[in-house]
Amino acid sequence: MKNWVRLQQDYECIYCIVDLHAITVYQEPHELREKILETAALFIAAGIDPHNSSVIVQSMVPAHTELQWLLTCVTPVGWLERMTQYKDKSAKALEKQDSVSDGLLQYPVLMAADILLYQANLVPVGDDQSQHVELTRDIAQRFNSLYGETFTVPATGLPAVGARVMGLDDPTKKMSKSAEGANHAVGLLDPPATIRKKIMRATTDSNPNVDFDCLGAGVENLLSIFQAFTGWSDDQVKSHFAGKRYGDLKKEVAEAAVSGLLPMQTRYAEIRREDGYLAGLLRESAARVSPIANETVRLVKARMGVYTE
């Protein structure tokens, strides 16, 4: 989010709350609606300016799903089956003698539609999503090759620090809100005591202190989290933490997280107390971006020969 906030200075930004992606697995309807508002409030609390940028809910702009179908028709199934997320979740479902939805297979095409709909130049994502942006580039290039230059081929924008935050309990797996385990992830709205507890229980390694010549995955992850919150340089981090015991490292990481999240949490609480503010903002943003989205769909239909009269 810090990366997204910085990008507002140089780009016309659209931030999308992807509720249609969320329903590729079952969501309790009331909870999903609440999470949409929670996410919108967090975006703004983090520093996204809703007057200069657009914060939209995916399902409020029908062009997202319309373009997805049009792109699905030019996307080879093999491209989708090789996606890491699909392969991982399919394997887990197979272990449980279950199956995944077609929505999970088509998930990357919808993501491509989200991006290409607005002719985006840059997509700011974490490292775990870079494969999806590469697929988006492939889809755009394939469509352009078949039907003529239509889509901007976007670039991937990864943050310099914190491109992939790993789980506190298992630093070999990326931190995820959907992962099992109470101590896996720090939530943006976790109270200070919870944040401290989770970080103090984070996995490290068998060394007694921080050794930059042989950093374990857990220690490296804690240092990355600290650096993402503080903005310290690599040299500053090495000079400060070299030889420190893990207990001291964890205390400093915890305090950096607590102090770093406090302004966002305070602003979030203020936003949620403003009745009707978020709903109005989301309607305004959807109305602002819809002409762009609708024009892209019109152009794509014309290029493909779909009847539009």
Number of C-alpha atoms within 10 A of each C-alpha: 15 13 16 20 16 12 16 16 10 7 12 11 21 21 17 17 19 17 17 17 17 14 15 16 11 8 12 8 10 8 9 15 12 10 14 16 17 16 17 24 23 22 23 19 19 18 17 24 15 19 10 13 17 22 29 25 21 19 16 15 19 13 23 25 17 15 24 22 16 18 21 17 11 13 20 10 12 8 13 20 14 11 15 14 19 18 14 11 14 19 15 14 13 12 10 9 8 11 13 16 13 9 16 20 21 21 21 25 26 25 20 25 27 23 24 27 25 21 17 17 14 18 18 17 19 16 17 13 18 17 15 22 23 16 19 26 21 16 24 24 18 16 22 16 11 12 14 12 13 17 21 18 20 18 16 19 19 18 17 8 18 19 17 19 21 23 24 26 20 18 21 12 14 18 18 14 12 8 13 9 12 9 20 25 25 21 12 15 17 15 14 16 10 16 22 20 15 19 25 20 14 21 21 24 13 7 13 12 19 22 16 13 7 10 16 17 16 20 25 17 24 26 22 23 21 24 19 21 19 15 13 14 12 12 8 11 16 15 10 11 18 14 14 13 14 21 15 13 22 23 15 19 23 24 17 17 22 21 13 16 20 16 13 20 20 12 16 21 14 12 19 15 9 9 9 10 12 18 11 10 17 19 15 16 21 20 15 15 17 18 14 14 22 19 14 20 22 14 13 20 15 13 16 13 10 11 7 7 3
